[in-house]
Structures are given as C-alpha cells and as structure tokens.
Amino acid sequence: MSINESVAFVTGANGGLGECFVRTLLARGAAKVYAAARRIDALNYDDPRVCVVELDVTNPAQIARAAALARDTTLLVNNAGLNRLEPALACSDMQAARAEMEVNYFGPLMMIRAFSPAMEAGSTIVNVLSILARVTLPSMATLCASKAAALRMAEGAHAELAPRGVRVISVLPGAIDTAMSRDFPPPKLAPADVVEAVLNALGGEASEIYVGDMAAQVAAGLATDRQATQRYLASAA
Ligand SMILES: NC(=O)c1ccc[n+]([C@@H]2O[C@H](COP(=O)([O-])OP(=O)(O)OC[C@H]3O[C@@H](n4cnc5c(N)ncnc54)[C@H](OP(=O)(O)O)[C@@H]3O)[C@@H](O)[C@H]2O)c1
C-alpha cells in the first residue's frame, strides 16, 4: 500500500515508537493521522492532518468510539504496548501477566475487531510485536507470552481478512531505544529506523517483518535449531 494519501490510526502515539510513526507518516504524505493516546494532553502535534483521539486500548467503549470516528482508516498501527519486566514465577502476583495480556493481546484483538469491518480492500493492519513473540527471555516471560499470543492472533486475523483484501502484518523488532527499554543494554534500534523498515515493507508481501540484526539472528537461529536458540537466550538473560 502507498503511504501517500493514506489515513492512518496509531495507538500509543504520545511518545516512543508511536510518536515516530505519526511524524514519519506525516512526512511521507499521509492524508490524515489519528494519533491516539490515553492522555491527549500528552500529544503535541502541530499539523492540521493530525486528529487526536483519547484511547486506552483496554477500554472497549473508547475503542468503539474511536472505530466509529475513524471509519476512513486505511492503515491501523497497533503500537501501544506494555512490558512489566517480570518473570513467570518469581513475581509476587499475577498482576503484571494480566496487564500485559490486556494491553498486548486483548488490546490489538479488540482494535482489529472494531476497525476491520469498515476497512476497504488495500488497507493494512500493522501490529507492533517483538522478536520476543517467538522466543522467551525468562526475565520477562509474561511479556513474551503476551506477544506470542498476539502473533498467533494476527495470523488468524490475516487469514480471516485476506479474502476482503485487508492485510495484517506483525512487526518483530529487537530492542528499540525508547522509554520501555531504558534499562536494556545496547545495541538498540533507533525508532526512526524501525518505522522506516515497517513502512518500506508495506509494499511487499511479507506478513512478518523482522527489524534489526538481533531479530534476524534469532529468526535464523530458530529456523536452524530452535532449542539451542532458546537455551542461548535463557542463559543470556
Ligand atoms: N522498546 C523496545 O525495546 C521494544 C522492542 C520490541 C517491541 N517493542 C514494542 O514497541 C511498541 C512501542 O513501545 P515503545 O518502545 O515506544 O515504548 P514506550 O515508549 O513505553 O511506549 C509504549 C506506548 O504504549 C502506550 N500504552 C501502554 N498501555 C496502554 C494502554 N492501555 N492504552 C493505550 N496506550 C497504552 C504508552 O502510553 P502511556 O504513556 O500512557 O503509558 C506508550 O505510548 C510496543 O508495542 C512495544 O512492546 C518495543
């Protein structure tokens, strides 16, 4: 699909990768960008093509309102995400696991269910996942589980929407230099490089986009020896 003249809807648009998506889409000629965030006073876009939308992706009523408002969306970017940096067992309760599932899995699922009925042939849905959708870092195992669930869901949505000509794409980057990964060691991808890679891939056929060397290496490792790759990541964490 062409970015020029597209109408995009970006969740989590108040910073990090989401803000970078909005600014790059505008720079590349999008006709309109719905910039959605939990707190719209945190949005600071000085462009008449931007329409700000209050949206918590765990709130069904807000999602329904956003979908009704943005029926002209041709590119939905499910970017909002949460990483509570918790292991599966050595944490005090289930709060982090449930919160990550709500934001990273049920959020995009509800968004796709709400937005896709109005989307026309040629439209695209982008889900920002992580290479951790395909492997587990034990120190953030519940995040990995939520992104893995979202990857499976996206595959199902892709199959269901393909007959209508609507594509669903999953983005699997390595670490990105944003607030979420502030305590991660380098190397980290620049948000602008991730967004460029995603937008450039929209013209192709791929339904999974691996961004950066780390993601490419993990994907290659999984293809050759899944268990060894998982063992390596478990020991590195
Ligand atoms: N940073 C990395 O290393 C990395 C690597 C791979 C994938 N990713 C993915 O990239 C995406 C963007 O993350 P980021 O790196 O830009 O991190 P970030 O700066 O922490 O941004 C996360 C965004 O998600 C929003 N969000 C969280 N919960 C939400 C909710 N319930 N409803 C609506 N918005 C919500 C946040 O809004 P608030 O400010 O209101 O919390 C924020 O705008 C995420 O899906 C993340 O999992 C990040």
The ligand as a Gaussian input file, in Angstrom:
#p B3LYP/6-31G(d) Opt

LIG

0 1
 N       11.379000      -0.601000      23.278000
 C       11.698000      -1.830000      22.893000
 O       12.808000      -2.325000      23.156000
 C       10.721000      -2.638000      22.098000
 C       11.180000      -3.800000      21.456000
 C       10.282000      -4.551000      20.715000
 C        8.953000      -4.145000      20.613000
 N        8.531000      -3.016000      21.245000
 C        7.123000      -2.638000      21.120000
 O        7.032000      -1.356000      20.521000
 C        5.771000      -0.771000      20.896000
 C        6.017000       0.679000      21.304000
 O        6.756000       0.679000      22.515000
 P        7.901000       1.767000      22.793000
 O        9.180000       1.084000      22.632000
 O        7.619000       3.014000      22.036000
 O        7.726000       2.003000      24.356000
 P        7.071000       3.197000      25.183000
 O        7.790000       4.455000      24.897000
 O        6.999000       2.694000      26.586000
 O        5.623000       3.326000      24.555000
 C        4.576000       2.463000      24.881000
 C        3.307000       3.159000      24.458000
 O        2.193000       2.288000      24.719000
 C        1.216000       3.064000      25.407000
 N        0.323000       2.259000      26.206000
 C        0.607000       1.401000      27.214000
 N       -0.525000       0.903000      27.729000
 C       -1.558000       1.448000      27.018000
 C       -2.957000       1.332000      27.059000
 N       -3.580000       0.541000      27.954000
 N       -3.689000       2.029000      26.148000
 C       -3.100000       2.834000      25.251000
 N       -1.776000       3.021000      25.180000
 C       -1.029000       2.323000      26.061000
 C        2.019000       4.023000      26.275000
 O        1.192000       5.057000      26.734000
 P        1.381000       5.687000      28.228000
 O        2.494000       6.703000      28.098000
 O        0.046000       6.285000      28.521000
 O        1.730000       4.538000      29.138000
 C        3.066000       4.460000      25.256000
 O        2.544000       5.434000      24.394000
 C        5.198000      -1.654000      21.983000
 O        4.193000      -2.493000      21.458000
 C        6.395000      -2.469000      22.430000
 O        6.027000      -3.710000      23.005000
 C        9.376000      -2.233000      21.976000

